[in-house]
C-alpha cells in the first residue's frame, strides 16, 4: 500500500526536526576553546577556572556536567539554590542558555522570575557562548 500524502508530510516533518536537533547538538561542540579563553577573561573578574578557587562567583573548574549549586560552602544566590533543588545540571546547553540571559534562564527554570540571582553578566553572541563552554570543558582534565 503506497503512503498517503499525509504520511509523507508527517515523515518529512519528523525528518526535518531530526536534522534540526542533530545540527543544534553538533553546534554545541563547535566552540573554539582558544577564543573561549580570551572571552573568559571577562568572567575572571568573578570566577576562576581553577579547582577550588572560589571568588565572588564559584569556581567553574569542571562545571560542564556538574549539578548547580554543588560547591560546598559557597554562598549561592536564591535562584541558584532553587534551581539546585529542582536538579539543574550545567550541561553545555544549560550553560549556553544561562550565559545568554542568566536571570531569564533561571526564572524560566525555577518558574520564579522574581528569584534573586547574583550574575550581572551575559554574552549576547552565540558563538562566544559556545567558545566559553569549549574552554570550560578543556579545564576539566582531572575529573571532578
Residue, then its C-alpha position, 0 to 999 in steps of 0.5 A: x500500500x503506497x503512503x498517503x500524502x499525509x504520511x509523507x508530510x508527517x515523515x518529512x516533518x519528523x525528518x526535518x526536526x531530526x536534522x534540526x536537533x542533530x545540527x543544534x547538538x553538533x553546534x554545541x561542540x563547535x566552540x573554539x576553546x582558544x577564543x573561549x579563553x580570551x572571552x573568559x577573561x571577562x568572567x575572571x573578574x568573578x570566577x576562576x577556572x581553577x579547582x577550588x578557587x572560589x571568588x565572588x562567583x564559584x569556581x567553574x573548574x569542571x562545571x560542564x556536567x556538574x549539578x548547580x549549586x554543588x560547591x560546598x560552602x559557597x554562598x549561592x544566590x536564591x535562584x541558584x539554590x532553587x534551581x539546585x533543588x529542582x536538579x539543574x545540571x550545567x550541561x553545555x546547553x544549560x550553560x549556553x542558555x544561562x550565559x545568554x540571559x542568566x536571570x531569564x534562564x533561571x526564572x524560566x527554570x525555577x518558574x520564579x522570575x522574581x528569584x534573586x540571582x547574583x550574575x550581572x553578566x551575559x554574552x549576547x553572541x552565540x558563538x562566544x557562548x559556545x567558545x566559553x563552554x569549549x574552554x570550560x570543558x578543556x579545564x576539566x582534565x582531572x575529573x571532578 
